[in-house]
Amino acid sequence: MNSHPKIERETPKAVVTPDHDAVICEVNIAAPADVVFRALTQTDLLMRWWDGSDGPCRVKVWEFEPRVGGHHRHVAYDPSGKMQINGLSEFEVHGEILEFNPPRRLTYTWYANFHSVSGHATLVRWELTPTANGTLVKMTHSQLKQLAEGADYAQGWPGVIGNLKEFAESRGAQTERG
């Protein structure tokens, strides 16, 4: 008899709020919250999982200062050259860490060079809740209403969060030390 509970593979799904101001994505990850939190906040780990092996984008740079007031930045591109957003083929995101509460909550501003409204800050909030089988991860990307492409994040975040799930559940992530 197997004493370990069977973990179902779950594809993250995103919903757009009725007012089109936020995209919310939740997934259960079979890993402790501290493992997931480290994957979200350590530059070397972010570089390992963010773009996955089969996604359209590759990350060139990830910078993350894990503290309130710290900054984050990442630059990604499509190696095939086919993906463009608002005329750009290299995508840069940066912002400031507003909440850093390991291993429960992480919130940061998200400024993207590909947004249709230049200089518009959106907000990304990660909430990690321990469960019997690991961690419930809820990601909310808000302040999107002013962006014509805001709801499009519902197409991108499930892939990113799926990559996080796959990485956090891997043996490599479980053995990383903070």
GROMACS elastic network, one bead per residue, 0.5 to 0.9 nm:
[ bonds ]
;  ai    aj funct       b0    kb
    2     5     6  0.76615   500
    2     6     6  0.89011   500
    4     7     6  0.87739   500
    5   133     6  0.78569   500
    7    10     6  0.89056   500
    7    30     6  0.71743   500
    7   133     6  0.78243   500
   10    13     6  0.89910   500
   10    27     6  0.71591   500
   10    28     6  0.74479   500
   10    29     6  0.87864   500
   10   162     6  0.85418   500
   11    27     6  0.75648   500
   11   158     6  0.76038   500
   11   159     6  0.87542   500
   11   162     6  0.66420   500
   12    25     6  0.66089   500
   12    26     6  0.62280   500
   12    27     6  0.53696   500
   12    28     6  0.85012   500
   12   157     6  0.85059   500
   12   158     6  0.51214   500
   12   159     6  0.76437   500
   12   161     6  0.67107   500
   12   162     6  0.60798   500
   12   165     6  0.89288   500
   13    24     6  0.83767   500
   13    25     6  0.57387   500
   13    26     6  0.67929   500
   13    27     6  0.77770   500
   13   154     6  0.81236   500
   13   157     6  0.84488   500
   13   158     6  0.56954   500
   14    23     6  0.63769   500
   14    24     6  0.54271   500
   14    26     6  0.72388   500
   14   153     6  0.86006   500
   14   154     6  0.52656   500
   14   155     6  0.75837   500
   14   156     6  0.89686   500
   14   157     6  0.71468   500
   14   158     6  0.62044   500
   15    22     6  0.82839   500
   15    23     6  0.55840   500
   15    24     6  0.53634   500
   15    25     6  0.65253   500
   15   151     6  0.89799   500
   15   154     6  0.64602   500
   16    19     6  0.80933   500
   16    20     6  0.59092   500
   16    21     6  0.75692   500
   16    22     6  0.58035   500
   16    24     6  0.64789   500
   16   151     6  0.63928   500
   16   153     6  0.87970   500
   16   154     6  0.66503   500
   17    20     6  0.51731   500
   17    21     6  0.63156   500
   17    22     6  0.54887   500
   17    23     6  0.63316   500
   17    24     6  0.76048   500
   18    21     6  0.77959   500
   18    22     6  0.86073   500
   19    22     6  0.77929   500
   19   145     6  0.73998   500
   20    23     6  0.77588   500
   20   142     6  0.89044   500
   20   143     6  0.88292   500
   20   144     6  0.68750   500
   20   145     6  0.54086   500
   20   150     6  0.75559   500
   20   151     6  0.65208   500
   21   141     6  0.84279   500
   21   142     6  0.56390   500
   21   143     6  0.52829   500
   21   146     6  0.79065   500
   21   147     6  0.89894   500
   21   150     6  0.76283   500
   21   151     6  0.80399   500
   22   140     6  0.65983   500
   22   141     6  0.54045   500
   22   143     6  0.63007   500
   22   144     6  0.58306   500
   22   145     6  0.74553   500
   22   150     6  0.79401   500
   22   151     6  0.76307   500
   22   153     6  0.89931   500
   23   139     6  0.81111   500
   23   140     6  0.57628   500
   23   141     6  0.52153   500
   23   142     6  0.64606   500
   23   144     6  0.81556   500
   23   150     6  0.83170   500
   23   151     6  0.68980   500
   23   152     6  0.89212   500
   23   153     6  0.67620   500
   23   154     6  0.58912   500
   23   157     6  0.84825   500
   24   138     6  0.70740   500
   24   139     6  0.57138   500
   24   141     6  0.64723   500
   24   142     6  0.84087   500
   24   154     6  0.78341   500
   24   157     6  0.87754   500
   25   137     6  0.81336   500
   25   138     6  0.57902   500
   25   139     6  0.52606   500
   25   140     6  0.65605   500
   25   141     6  0.86884   500
   25   154     6  0.80775   500
   25   157     6  0.72137   500
   25   158     6  0.68362   500
   25   161     6  0.80006   500
   26   136     6  0.70840   500
   26   137     6  0.55073   500
   26   139     6  0.63279   500
   26   140     6  0.87424   500
   26   158     6  0.87347   500
   26   161     6  0.84271   500
   27   135     6  0.83776   500
   27   136     6  0.58940   500
   27   137     6  0.53724   500
   27   138     6  0.67334   500
   27   139     6  0.89115   500
   27   161     6  0.77252   500
   27   162     6  0.82223   500
   27   165     6  0.78275   500
   28    31     6  0.88676   500
   28   131     6  0.84868   500
   28   133     6  0.83129   500
   28   134     6  0.71689   500
   28   135     6  0.57625   500
   28   137     6  0.61381   500
   28   138     6  0.88436   500
   28   165     6  0.79158   500
   29    32     6  0.80781   500
   29    33     6  0.87696   500
   29    36     6  0.81632   500
   29   133     6  0.78463   500
   29   134     6  0.57203   500
   29   135     6  0.52178   500
   29   136     6  0.62526   500
   29   137     6  0.71302   500
   29   164     6  0.86558   500
   29   165     6  0.55558   500
   29   166     6  0.83215   500
   29   168     6  0.72790   500
   29   169     6  0.67657   500
   30   131     6  0.89899   500
   30   133     6  0.56860   500
   30   135     6  0.64175   500
   30   136     6  0.87805   500
   30   165     6  0.79057   500
   30   168     6  0.77168   500
   30   169     6  0.57167   500
   31    34     6  0.82953   500
   31    35     6  0.64631   500
   31    36     6  0.68656   500
   31   133     6  0.74837   500
   31   135     6  0.61862   500
   31   165     6  0.85703   500
   31   168     6  0.61834   500
   31   169     6  0.55834   500
   31   170     6  0.87057   500
   31   173     6  0.89947   500
   31   174     6  0.74307   500
   32    35     6  0.54817   500
   32    36     6  0.66395   500
   32    37     6  0.87948   500
   32   130     6  0.70188   500
   32   131     6  0.86342   500
   32   133     6  0.84040   500
   32   134     6  0.50272   500
   32   135     6  0.59096   500
   32   168     6  0.86489   500
   32   174     6  0.84989   500
   33    36     6  0.50954   500
   33    37     6  0.59652   500
   33    38     6  0.85410   500
   33   102     6  0.85898   500
   33   103     6  0.57207   500
   33   104     6  0.71218   500
   33   128     6  0.62244   500
   33   129     6  0.70910   500
   33   130     6  0.61576   500
   33   134     6  0.69967   500
   33   135     6  0.55125   500
   33   136     6  0.83747   500
   33   137     6  0.86555   500
   34    38     6  0.60875   500
   34    39     6  0.85639   500
   34   102     6  0.71586   500
   34   103     6  0.50560   500
   34   104     6  0.82164   500
   34   178     6  0.86638   500
   35    38     6  0.52623   500
   35    39     6  0.63224   500
   35    40     6  0.88260   500
   35   103     6  0.83528   500
   35   168     6  0.64746   500
   35   169     6  0.88649   500
   35   173     6  0.67921   500
   35   174     6  0.63448   500
   35   175     6  0.87752   500
   35   176     6  0.78285   500
   35   177     6  0.85962   500
   35   178     6  0.85318   500
   36    39     6  0.50699   500
   36    40     6  0.63920   500
   36    41     6  0.88613   500
   36   103     6  0.79206   500
   36   128     6  0.81106   500
   36   135     6  0.79452   500
   36   137     6  0.85536   500
   36   164     6  0.77672   500
   36   165     6  0.82408   500
   36   167     6  0.88846   500
   36   168     6  0.57630   500
   36   169     6  0.87800   500
   36   173     6  0.84649   500
   37    40     6  0.50599   500
   37    41     6  0.62698   500
   37    42     6  0.85275   500
   37   102     6  0.66419   500
   37   103     6  0.53781   500
   37   104     6  0.75051   500
   37   105     6  0.83146   500
   37   106     6  0.83034   500
   37   128     6  0.78382   500
   38    41     6  0.51016   500
   38    42     6  0.55945   500
   38    45     6  0.75519   500
   38    46     6  0.88307   500
   38   102     6  0.85119   500
   38   103     6  0.80122   500
   38   173     6  0.89086   500
   38   176     6  0.85939   500
   38   177     6  0.85532   500
   38   178     6  0.66791   500
   39    42     6  0.59446   500
   39    43     6  0.82889   500
   39    44     6  0.86307   500
   39    45     6  0.53400   500
   39    46     6  0.59888   500
   39    48     6  0.89491   500
   39    49     6  0.80777   500
   39   164     6  0.74079   500
   39   167     6  0.81164   500
   39   168     6  0.69248   500
   39   173     6  0.76126   500
   40    43     6  0.82979   500
   40    45     6  0.76292   500
   40    46     6  0.63492   500
   40   106     6  0.85394   500
   40   126     6  0.88996   500
   40   164     6  0.81421   500
   41    45     6  0.78166   500
   41    46     6  0.71142   500
   41    64     6  0.65018   500
   41    65     6  0.78378   500
   41    66     6  0.60124   500
   41   106     6  0.86766   500
   42    45     6  0.53867   500
   42    46     6  0.60981   500
   42    47     6  0.87118   500
   42    63     6  0.86091   500
   42    64     6  0.67464   500
   42    65     6  0.82955   500
   42    66     6  0.74194   500
   42   178     6  0.83152   500
   43    46     6  0.50388   500
   43    47     6  0.62276   500
   43    48     6  0.87514   500
   43    62     6  0.58951   500
   43    63     6  0.57809   500
   43    64     6  0.56933   500
   43    65     6  0.83817   500
   44    47     6  0.53065   500
   44    48     6  0.65843   500
   44    62     6  0.80315   500
   44    63     6  0.89429   500
   45    48     6  0.50327   500
   45    49     6  0.65724   500
   45    50     6  0.83904   500
   45   173     6  0.81485   500
   45   176     6  0.88687   500
   46    49     6  0.55483   500
   46    50     6  0.55020   500
   46    51     6  0.87795   500
   46    62     6  0.69073   500
   46    63     6  0.88513   500
   46    64     6  0.88825   500
   46   164     6  0.88358   500
   47    50     6  0.60222   500
   47    51     6  0.78012   500
   47    59     6  0.68918   500
   47    60     6  0.83115   500
   47    61     6  0.76162   500
   47    62     6  0.62564   500
   48    51     6  0.78413   500
   48    52     6  0.75903   500
   48   167     6  0.81621   500
   49    52     6  0.52765   500
   49    53     6  0.83117   500
   49   160     6  0.83540   500
   49   163     6  0.58817   500
   49   164     6  0.61697   500
   49   166     6  0.83155   500
   49   167     6  0.60475   500
   49   168     6  0.88286   500
   50    58     6  0.83489   500
   50    59     6  0.73850   500
   50   160     6  0.60948   500
   50   161     6  0.83753   500
   50   163     6  0.63980   500
   50   164     6  0.68746   500
   51    54     6  0.78275   500
   51    55     6  0.60027   500
   51    56     6  0.78777   500
   51    57     6  0.60255   500
   51    58     6  0.54585   500
   51    59     6  0.62534   500
   51    76     6  0.84487   500
   51   159     6  0.84747   500
   51   160     6  0.67551   500
   51   163     6  0.71979   500
   52    55     6  0.58271   500
   52    56     6  0.89954   500
   52    57     6  0.85273   500
   52    58     6  0.80039   500
   52   159     6  0.84422   500
   52   160     6  0.76960   500
   52   162     6  0.88117   500
   52   163     6  0.55938   500
   52   164     6  0.85640   500
   52   167     6  0.88040   500
   53    56     6  0.89005   500
   53    58     6  0.86176   500
   53   163     6  0.87197   500
   54    57     6  0.85842   500
   55    58     6  0.76246   500
   55    78     6  0.89753   500
   55   159     6  0.75178   500
   55   160     6  0.86534   500
   56    77     6  0.82171   500
   56    78     6  0.56957   500
   56    79     6  0.76004   500
   56    80     6  0.79539   500
   56    82     6  0.89594   500
   56    83     6  0.75946   500
   57    76     6  0.60288   500
   57    77     6  0.51932   500
   57    79     6  0.68735   500
   57    80     6  0.88461   500
   57    83     6  0.83102   500
   58    75     6  0.84750   500
   58    76     6  0.52828   500
   58    77     6  0.54581   500
   58    78     6  0.61729   500
   58    79     6  0.69562   500
   59    62     6  0.71773   500
   59    74     6  0.70282   500
   59    75     6  0.57680   500
   59    77     6  0.66100   500
   59    78     6  0.89700   500
   60    74     6  0.74090   500
   60    75     6  0.55500   500
   60    76     6  0.56110   500
   60    77     6  0.75143   500
   61    73     6  0.75174   500
   61    74     6  0.51140   500
   61    75     6  0.51669   500
   61    76     6  0.72630   500
   62    72     6  0.75344   500
   62    73     6  0.58032   500
   62    75     6  0.68483   500
   63    71     6  0.76905   500
   63    72     6  0.52928   500
   63    73     6  0.50482   500
   63    74     6  0.62268   500
   63    94     6  0.89974   500
   64    67     6  0.89260   500
   64    70     6  0.74064   500
   64    71     6  0.59996   500
   64    73     6  0.65589   500
   64    74     6  0.85532   500
   64    97     6  0.88918   500
   65    68     6  0.84893   500
   65    69     6  0.83754   500
   65    71     6  0.53996   500
   65    72     6  0.62292   500
   65    96     6  0.89522   500
   65    97     6  0.79442   500
   66    69     6  0.87627   500
   66    70     6  0.62558   500
   66    71     6  0.79769   500
   66    72     6  0.85373   500
   66    97     6  0.76330   500
   66   100     6  0.72257   500
   67    70     6  0.51793   500
   67    71     6  0.83091   500
   67    97     6  0.65968   500
   67    98     6  0.83498   500
   67    99     6  0.78353   500
   67   100     6  0.58183   500
   67   101     6  0.88056   500
   68    71     6  0.85346   500
   68    96     6  0.78166   500
   68    97     6  0.50972   500
   68    98     6  0.53511   500
   68    99     6  0.56691   500
   68   100     6  0.56416   500
   68   101     6  0.89421   500
   68   108     6  0.89741   500
   69    96     6  0.59210   500
   69    97     6  0.52841   500
   69    98     6  0.62458   500
   69    99     6  0.84243   500
   70    95     6  0.85856   500
   70    96     6  0.57348   500
   70    97     6  0.52806   500
   70    98     6  0.81547   500
   71    94     6  0.72489   500
   71    95     6  0.56866   500
   71    97     6  0.58470   500
   71   108     6  0.85397   500
   72    93     6  0.80380   500
   72    94     6  0.53900   500
   72    95     6  0.55347   500
   72    96     6  0.62628   500
   72    97     6  0.72304   500
   72   108     6  0.82957   500
   72   109     6  0.89584   500
   72   110     6  0.88678   500
   73    92     6  0.72203   500
   73    93     6  0.55409   500
   73    95     6  0.67121   500
   74    91     6  0.81539   500
   74    92     6  0.57685   500
   74    93     6  0.54581   500
   74    94     6  0.65268   500
   75    90     6  0.69395   500
   75    91     6  0.55444   500
   75    93     6  0.65278   500
   75    94     6  0.87869   500
   76    89     6  0.86152   500
   76    90     6  0.58278   500
   76    91     6  0.51327   500
   76    92     6  0.64877   500
   76    93     6  0.86966   500
   77    80     6  0.88209   500
   77    81     6  0.78845   500
   77    83     6  0.81377   500
   77    84     6  0.89784   500
   77    89     6  0.60237   500
   77    91     6  0.60642   500
   77    92     6  0.88465   500
   78    81     6  0.52810   500
   78    82     6  0.67962   500
   78    83     6  0.58703   500
   78    84     6  0.81860   500
   78    89     6  0.67752   500
   78    90     6  0.74089   500
   79    82     6  0.80529   500
   79    83     6  0.87653   500
   80    83     6  0.75757   500
   81    84     6  0.77854   500
   81    89     6  0.68892   500
   82    89     6  0.80460   500
   83    88     6  0.83977   500
   83    89     6  0.62836   500
   84    87     6  0.56170   500
   84    88     6  0.51651   500
   84    90     6  0.79425   500
   84    91     6  0.88475   500
   84   114     6  0.89623   500
   85    88     6  0.52631   500
   85    89     6  0.67097   500
   85    90     6  0.87355   500
   85    91     6  0.81544   500
   85   114     6  0.59284   500
   85   115     6  0.82271   500
   86    89     6  0.86849   500
   86   114     6  0.58334   500
   86   115     6  0.73585   500
   86   116     6  0.69031   500
   87   114     6  0.79532   500
   88    91     6  0.69242   500
   88   113     6  0.83403   500
   88   114     6  0.65659   500
   89   114     6  0.89831   500
   90   113     6  0.87746   500
   90   114     6  0.86268   500
   91   112     6  0.72520   500
   91   113     6  0.63735   500
   91   114     6  0.64126   500
   92   111     6  0.82297   500
   92   112     6  0.57659   500
   92   113     6  0.55867   500
   92   114     6  0.75882   500
   93   110     6  0.62966   500
   93   111     6  0.54539   500
   93   113     6  0.65867   500
   93   114     6  0.86254   500
   94   109     6  0.75639   500
   94   110     6  0.57679   500
   94   111     6  0.53191   500
   94   112     6  0.66662   500
   94   113     6  0.88397   500
   95   108     6  0.64356   500
   95   110     6  0.50914   500
   95   111     6  0.58586   500
   95   112     6  0.88260   500
   95   121     6  0.82133   500
   96   107     6  0.86802   500
   96   108     6  0.54556   500
   96   109     6  0.54082   500
   96   110     6  0.77655   500
   97   100     6  0.69554   500
   97   106     6  0.76680   500
   97   107     6  0.60880   500
   97   109     6  0.67107   500
   98   106     6  0.76827   500
   98   107     6  0.54125   500
   98   108     6  0.51240   500
   98   109     6  0.72489   500
   99   105     6  0.69014   500
   99   106     6  0.52470   500
   99   108     6  0.68278   500
   99   125     6  0.85617   500
  100   103     6  0.85309   500
  100   104     6  0.84373   500
  100   105     6  0.62140   500
  100   107     6  0.67770   500
  100   108     6  0.87797   500
  101   104     6  0.57059   500
  101   105     6  0.50379   500
  101   106     6  0.62278   500
  102   105     6  0.63490   500
  102   106     6  0.76062   500
  103   106     6  0.83604   500
  103   127     6  0.88721   500
  103   128     6  0.69862   500
  103   129     6  0.88523   500
  104   126     6  0.80078   500
  104   127     6  0.58267   500
  104   129     6  0.65926   500
  104   130     6  0.86194   500
  105   125     6  0.72645   500
  105   126     6  0.55569   500
  105   128     6  0.62217   500
  105   129     6  0.89987   500
  106   124     6  0.81609   500
  106   125     6  0.57308   500
  106   126     6  0.50841   500
  106   127     6  0.67907   500
  106   128     6  0.87541   500
  107   123     6  0.71347   500
  107   124     6  0.56075   500
  107   126     6  0.62283   500
  107   127     6  0.86733   500
  108   122     6  0.86141   500
  108   123     6  0.58929   500
  108   124     6  0.54635   500
  108   125     6  0.65885   500
  109   121     6  0.61063   500
  109   122     6  0.57322   500
  109   124     6  0.62606   500
  109   125     6  0.88166   500
  110   120     6  0.85080   500
  110   121     6  0.56385   500
  110   122     6  0.50173   500
  110   123     6  0.56166   500
  110   124     6  0.66319   500
  110   141     6  0.88120   500
  111   114     6  0.88791   500
  111   115     6  0.79318   500
  111   118     6  0.85820   500
  111   119     6  0.64835   500
  111   120     6  0.63678   500
  111   121     6  0.50389   500
  111   122     6  0.64691   500
  111   123     6  0.86591   500
  112   115     6  0.55750   500
  112   118     6  0.81028   500
  112   119     6  0.77064   500
  112   120     6  0.80018   500
  112   121     6  0.80139   500
  112   122     6  0.87161   500
  113   116     6  0.85236   500
  113   118     6  0.71073   500
  113   119     6  0.79282   500
  114   117     6  0.85706   500
  114   118     6  0.80287   500
  115   118     6  0.60813   500
  115   119     6  0.80113   500
  115   120     6  0.74788   500
  115   147     6  0.69214   500
  115   148     6  0.85066   500
  115   149     6  0.74479   500
  115   150     6  0.84240   500
  116   120     6  0.86179   500
  116   146     6  0.89289   500
  116   147     6  0.61534   500
  116   148     6  0.67844   500
  116   149     6  0.72989   500
  117   120     6  0.56922   500
  117   146     6  0.75481   500
  117   147     6  0.63518   500
  117   148     6  0.84950   500
  118   121     6  0.89361   500
  120   143     6  0.88698   500
  120   146     6  0.82994   500
  120   147     6  0.83655   500
  121   143     6  0.74459   500
  121   144     6  0.87300   500
  122   141     6  0.70531   500
  122   142     6  0.58389   500
  122   144     6  0.62600   500
  123   140     6  0.78706   500
  123   141     6  0.55515   500
  123   142     6  0.51619   500
  123   143     6  0.62832   500
  123   144     6  0.84541   500
  124   139     6  0.70107   500
  124   140     6  0.57318   500
  124   142     6  0.64900   500
  125   138     6  0.80395   500
  125   139     6  0.56186   500
  125   140     6  0.51917   500
  125   141     6  0.64526   500
  125   142     6  0.82798   500
  126   137     6  0.69622   500
  126   138     6  0.57694   500
  126   140     6  0.66126   500
  126   141     6  0.88715   500
  127   136     6  0.80302   500
  127   137     6  0.58380   500
  127   138     6  0.51291   500
  127   139     6  0.64296   500
  127   140     6  0.84432   500
  128   135     6  0.62169   500
  128   136     6  0.57394   500
  128   138     6  0.65444   500
  128   139     6  0.88212   500
  129   134     6  0.85173   500
  129   135     6  0.54241   500
  129   136     6  0.50575   500
  129   137     6  0.65872   500
  129   138     6  0.83787   500
  130   133     6  0.80741   500
  130   134     6  0.58779   500
  130   136     6  0.62881   500
  130   137     6  0.88488   500
  131   134     6  0.50908   500
  131   135     6  0.52232   500
  131   136     6  0.65153   500
  132   135     6  0.80069   500
  137   161     6  0.88903   500
  139   157     6  0.86820   500
  139   161     6  0.85541   500
  141   144     6  0.75037   500
  141   153     6  0.81370   500
  142   145     6  0.80849   500
  142   150     6  0.88553   500
  143   146     6  0.72723   500
  143   147     6  0.85410   500
  143   150     6  0.85180   500
  144   147     6  0.55057   500
  144   148     6  0.83295   500
  144   149     6  0.81756   500
  144   151     6  0.72971   500
  145   148     6  0.75073   500
  145   149     6  0.89009   500
  145   150     6  0.63827   500
  145   151     6  0.81782   500
  146   149     6  0.88298   500
  146   150     6  0.75286   500
  147   151     6  0.82379   500
  148   151     6  0.77125   500
  148   152     6  0.86922   500
  149   152     6  0.53104   500
  149   153     6  0.75974   500
  150   153     6  0.59719   500
  150   154     6  0.83171   500
  151   154     6  0.57574   500
  151   155     6  0.80278   500
  152   155     6  0.54895   500
  152   156     6  0.70808   500
  153   156     6  0.50630   500
  153   157     6  0.59499   500
  153   158     6  0.88062   500
  154   157     6  0.58459   500
  154   158     6  0.70606   500
  155   158     6  0.66164   500
  155   159     6  0.77814   500
  156   159     6  0.57427   500
  156   160     6  0.66545   500
  156   161     6  0.89232   500
  157   160     6  0.50400   500
  157   161     6  0.59822   500
  157   162     6  0.83095   500
  158   161     6  0.51290   500
  158   162     6  0.58503   500
  158   163     6  0.85149   500
  159   163     6  0.62151   500
  159   164     6  0.86743   500
  160   163     6  0.51278   500
  160   164     6  0.63700   500
  160   165     6  0.87807   500
  161   165     6  0.61402   500
  161   166     6  0.85783   500
  162   165     6  0.50394   500
  162   166     6  0.61850   500
  162   167     6  0.85606   500
  163   166     6  0.51432   500
  163   167     6  0.60777   500
  163   168     6  0.84809   500
  164   167     6  0.51632   500
  164   168     6  0.58920   500
  164   169     6  0.83954   500
  165   168     6  0.52353   500
  165   169     6  0.60379   500
  165   170     6  0.85503   500
  166   169     6  0.54078   500
  166   170     6  0.63338   500
  167   170     6  0.51738   500
  167   171     6  0.83922   500
  167   172     6  0.77730   500
  167   173     6  0.62386   500
  167   174     6  0.89919   500
  168   171     6  0.80723   500
  168   172     6  0.81375   500
  168   173     6  0.52770   500
  168   174     6  0.67941   500
  169   172     6  0.84253   500
  169   173     6  0.68810   500
  169   174     6  0.70608   500
  170   173     6  0.55139   500
  170   174     6  0.64535   500
  170   175     6  0.89685   500
  171   174     6  0.50769   500
  171   175     6  0.63719   500
  171   176     6  0.89067   500
  172   175     6  0.54296   500
  172   176     6  0.65125   500
  173   176     6  0.52808   500
  173   177     6  0.86954   500
  174   177     6  0.83311   500
